[in-house]
Amino acid sequence: MKVITQTRKLAELRAKTDRQLLDIIDIHLGRGLAYARQMVGADSRGFFPIADKFRNLAHREYAEAERLQQLLEASGKTSHTAAAGFRELREYLNAVRGACA
C-alpha cells in the first residue's frame, strides 16, 4: 500500500511540475512576442540597431522556451497553446529577419 501511495504522490508532483513548466514556457513566449512586436515597431521606424536588440531578446526568449519545451516532450507532454505561441513568435522573427540582419 505504501508503494502505491508514493507512486501516486510522485505522479501528482510530476503533473504539478509539468503545469508549472507550461506556465513558465508561456511566460517566455509572451516576453518573446512582446520583444518581437517592439522589434517590428522599431524596424518600421528605421531604428535598426534597436530593432536588432529586440530581435536578439526575442530569440533568447524563444530559445529558453524551446529548451523547456524539450523537457516536457521528453516526459511525453505537449501543449497546443505553446505550439501556437512558438509558431507566432517564429513568424515574427522570420518576417523581420532580412531587415534586421
Beta strands, then each sheet from edge to edge (+ up, - down):
end
